[in-house]
């Protein structure tokens, strides 16, 4: 399939229950502790990620499945993660 | 290594890896809970004998996602593993616990620990749950690739750690031999490199039919649903409340009766005089008044522990995070605040689960605003005496007032947290990053040990600082006139002096005096009022009954309303302040909490009284 079906977006913008692949985690400041922790929790290039649900008020926080684990992330935290959707997103678990 | 000196083991692992269950399985009730020197992080140590006769001392380190510490807990784990923690000897062997159903996350941490280059055993826990989900873990391949012993464990089964102990014995044999270091020794691998290695191990050793457990998917769909999720949370909360208030009552009555009998026995056995009064009125009545809350605290903690073990608590935090964050708290503040409705002491103790120190402090500071059960006797007396039993629409006016008092506490807590956030101009992001672990059935052994720990902490506090303060209050009430007229005691003199300050909010000298012993525990104010009005009443209930006509005659409605409002805010509970001291290790925080609560109490009562007087209720 051509690369045209692929888009890079923030995890906070990813529609629910659409599988995507992590591209990178961006530091929002030098030595961003939250970005580092996200990488340590498995938000690393090539990992499959999916937004499973959102909290009841203002759709915050997000319930994110990464690897075999579920995390609650606030939108500001999820915005650090860039993901790719589209056909190439289907990587084996 | 001789058998006489115990081999020091450190148990490490990610949060939710079942580490504490394994610790409980290995050590049983032979554990000691304390704090690490100078900080409020819990330190749990236990001992056990292997069948080989070898002794082990096992330290349960705080759960960590990484040795690159992001919290106080993780920093302690990091320093202890490296042998840098002041006052703690370096561990001989590190036991790294990983959850077989969550290896993608947990193996990463095991690799990080291996980099430290210490003797180490990897315990692959929850092998039973993994098997049920069709997950296959090739332990031999893992052991070959990791280069350290890898053993399966099932922490919830009686002999689930037998193989682990056998391998520990084997490792202990070789401790004195020179070893080749596995890692670089500094434990500083980059996340990407660790991740790549984790993926390699997973592809070699683990087959997984699906990424998530079907049970988790199904439960989360309902329990995190915007409508059904909140509804189930409300039902859970209601159940807890019901249990804390209804189930605890018979036990509390029993303790009350026991205290009374003991008091009577001591009163008749000991010779008359100061000693008699100190033991009966001071120690037995004072300490008994606090111990009476033990059943409520245990029931509450049984629920909290069960919810924690089952994996529901992080879900509750998920549902409420946004609401609480906008007020300057966090989703994790929910359970401590809920507990505070029974009693602020366990509530403040429960803030240990809040990782962000700012969120934790904010939660501790506002916890006393939740209407605890000790306020109820005071509220009941005043509402019964001054609020007419009439219908307001569908509702009973008395009930509406009681509800308003509860609501005022909650709204004030949110407002105070919000002001604190603004005050500090805290622009730093508070991280949530909360793992929602798989649902599990709580194990009775873990619940029982957890409850025992809580009870021990509570009783130790009663034996220490609460006892000391009780004695101090007794001195104020007993001297200098040797237990005669209360109004002539030091407390009485202080009460009279207080009226200059308290007359603007409508308190007469009788109320002021009652406030002093009421510092020991809020509900004591009722029996103190009875004493001040020179009534002899057998117990609080009888005191309230006898008091009602007297205060209805003596006080204006404005005074009664003002006193009700005072009790929403005033930190009339030395035990709570002592708990704040213990949990924050700071007298400054205690001063701040007491200061703002008294300030708010005075201000709110002043407004209530003056407005009520203007409206003609004076």
Interface residues (C-beta under 8 A of the other chain):
Chain A: X33 X34 X36 X37 X38 X39 X40 X41 X42 X44 X45 X48 X52 X53 X55 X56 X57 X58 X60 X61 X63 X65 X67 X68 X69 X70 X71 X72 X73 X74 X76 X77 X93
Chain B: X65 X66 X68 X70 X101 X102 X103 X104 X105 X108 X191 X192 X195 X208 X210 X211 X212 X216 X220 X221 X224 X225 X226 X227 X229 X230 X314 X317 X318 X319 X321 X322 X323 X325 X331 X429 X431 X432 X433 X434 X435 X436 X437
